């Protein structure tokens, strides 16, 4: 069996090495035909070709040099447009010259008189419309407000209308890079699909499934996990975590460098949705494979627990069907991409104007999807948490939790159990929830009124961008998964997930779920605390015979599965019996009062 495991490891490493080395066997050459197929706006197309003429037809051997030159073209076009349409200090003087005095009153009509071009006028109304009718103590105060508005217009308004904004530039850099890729991978993606993913899958299963492992003793013990380099922040863990961090950084912020990997999964994408793969298809594909393969490992490890077997099968099913296959098939049917199990505020862009418009314009199915999402938020979450606790979602349905429970299981013992970590956790996760609520209010305000500024200073586009970059991508993606080998497998769920915070608040105060304990049977082995991924010192509760009622508890049940004495049980019972208080009767015995 050791030979089988070794052979599986070799196959996995071979596939992974081919995966990494795929960047060295491709070139890049951008042509005018490719540019014309990707840029639909004729004026922007002319500007791009004019400023990128030296780039066209040149073969690049490095993606870094190619992307660098491509980025310079976008920057050059934007700078020219800002100079042509930006609001200068001279323009501000003209506006001030026509404004009323004593007090100084600004009117949006002044903009129409000063500017003949519609671009400047519409940009100012978008970013400075809130100034209309306001009174100012002096011309200098109005000048300052106008200068601030002009700067926002330079950064966002002009570029959005006649240039390439950061989102459009990012999408174009990716699509142009992918279409410009040359070499054996775009020539034969199916072959490389087999040489990378198929080898990794087959090798991983051979490593996981040997008969010896199936015949080994069921149950979990403190079997030297803190002496393994992979499981205790050793060199293997550091390498693994570093790779995950780098992977997520490039996936979210620089997908144009990952075109060889994305091209490799084009055959799968074309089979499911009828189109080419994008970065998030690659992400979803790898994400699902990790849950499925490591889910097999999870089932073998916890095979003595029916609860763990059913729970693991559940997250494998929901990730594969609801998060990956169904949304892709919906795209093939020309329907909106929709993950029926995703819930606001984890699905933080659910109320974005673009998403609402897409759903409403999609007819009956889109309206059903919108109603389904709102129903889950308002009705589904409170009802299910009341009866089953937050475990119904966090441990049985959620994709983030599914990855944490499968791929992240080897690192669950690294979760910090200190009181200090618990205090940080409470502040952080509820702050993210508050941030998500504020962001949603601002984007709905923009959707209903058309005004992007709330209360004169909160810009809905800026706040959604901040949340998307720092919370949605940086925290949930880069830190949430990349830090598995450093801080445990539930970093995002514990410190950042706003949906977990919402579920937890209901679980803490209005739920029938709790973990009951039999303090008289506890031998203080520490297995329960060691394997708690949410940083709960379970042994502290077990020793005192207290029910464990914590908003952070996801009800994974591993603490119960690893207990050698059956001290811990996951139960749903009368709500009034959740909070047990121990009374010391003697040196070694406790009584629990409700």
C-alpha positions, 0 to 999 in steps of 0.5 A: 500500500505504501507503494501505491501511495508513493505512486499516487504522490508522484502522479500528483506532483507530476501533474502539479509541476506541468500545471506550474510550468505551463507558463514557460511554453506559451507566447503572446502576439496581439493583432488588430483583428483581436483588438477589433473583436474585443473593443466594441466602442469605435472611438475607444478602438481608434484610440487604442490602435493609435496608441498601441500601434507599436504593440501590434504584431509583436511576439512576446515570450513573457507575459509580464512584458506583454501585460506591461506594454498593454497596460501602458496603452490603456494609461496613455489613452486615459491620460489623453481623454482626461486632458481633453475633457477634464474640468480645469481651474479655468472652468471652475473660475467660469462657474464661480463668475456666474454664481450668485453672491450673499450667500453664494448659491450653486446651481446645476444650470451653470454647468450647462452654460459653461460647457458645450460638450455633453461629456463634461456636463453629464459627468459633473451632474453624476458626481456633483449633482448633490451641490445643486441649490446648496448655499456656501459662506464664501466663494472659496468654500464653493471653489473647494467643493468644485475642485473636489468634484473636478478631481473625482470627475478626472479619476472616474467620470471622464474615464468611465465615459470616454476612457477605459475604467479600471474594470474595463481595462482589467477585463480587456487585459484578460480577454486580449491576453487570452486571445493573444496566447500562442503555443501548445496549450491553446493548440491542444487544451484537452491534452493539457487538461489531462496532463494537469488536472487528471493526473492530480485527481488520479494521483490524489485519490491513489494517495488517499484511498489505500486499503491500509488507511481504510482498515486503520482504527476509526476515530481521531486522536492527538496523533503527532499532528503538531509534529508534522511540517504540513500541519503545524506551520512547518516548511511544508505548511509555509510553502502551501500557504504561500502558494495559495496566497499568490494564487488568489492574488493573481486570480482576483487582481491579475487574471491576465497572467493566468491565461494558460491555466484558464485556456486549459479548462476551456473544453469543460467550460464549452461543454457546460455553458457553451462558451470559453472559460474565464477566471471564475470558471477556473476558480469554480472548477478547481474549488469543486475538485478540491471539495470532492477529492478532499471530501473523500479524505474527510469521509475516510477520516471520520467514517465512524460518524454518520453525521460527518459522512452525511455532512460531508456528502452534503457540502460535496453535493451543494458545491458541485450541483448548486454552486458549479453545474447549475449556474453554468447550465443556466448560462448555456440556456441564456439565463442569469448566472445564479447560485441558489444557495448563496445568501446576502450578505455573503453574496454581497453584490446581490443588490447591486444595480447591475445584478437587480437589472439583470434579474428583472430583465430576465423575465419570470425566472429572474423575478423568481431568483430575486424573490428566492434570494430575498426570501432566504434572507428574511424568512429562510435564515431565521426559520432554519437557524431557529430549528437547526442553528447556523450549522444548516448552512455553514456546515451543510450547504456553504461552499466556503464552509465546504472548502474549509471542512475538506481541503482545510481539515488538516489545519483545523487544530491551528485555530487560536483558542485564546480569549484575545482571539475571541475578542478580536473575532467578535469585533471584526466579524460584526464590523464586516456585517455593519460594513455590508449593510451600509454598502447595501443601503448606499447601492440601493439608494443609487438604484432607486434615485440614480444619485451615486452620493448619499448624505453628500459624502458617501459614494456608493460606487467607491464603497462597493469597490472598497468592499469588493477589493478588501473584503470580497477578494482580499479577506474572503479569498486571499486571507480566507483560504491562503491562511489555512496553514497559518491560522486554521481552516475557518479564518474567513468564517470566524473573523470576516463572513457577514452571513456567519455573523448574521446567522450567529446573532440569531443562533446565540439568542433565538435557536433551539440548537446547542451542544450539550455536555456531560461533565462527569464523563470528561477526562480532559484529553483536549481533543475537542478543543484541539480540533475546534476550527472556530477557536472555541475552548470546548474542553472548558465547557465540557469540564463544567458540564455547560451547554455550548451556546456560542454564536461562532459555533458552526455545528460541524460536530467534529468535537463530538466525533473526536471525543473518546467518552461521548461527552458532547452531543449536538442537539435541538431541543426546547429553547429555554434549555440552551443556557445551562449554568453549572453549580459546584457540588463538590470537588469533582461533580457539577449540576446544571441549572437552566 
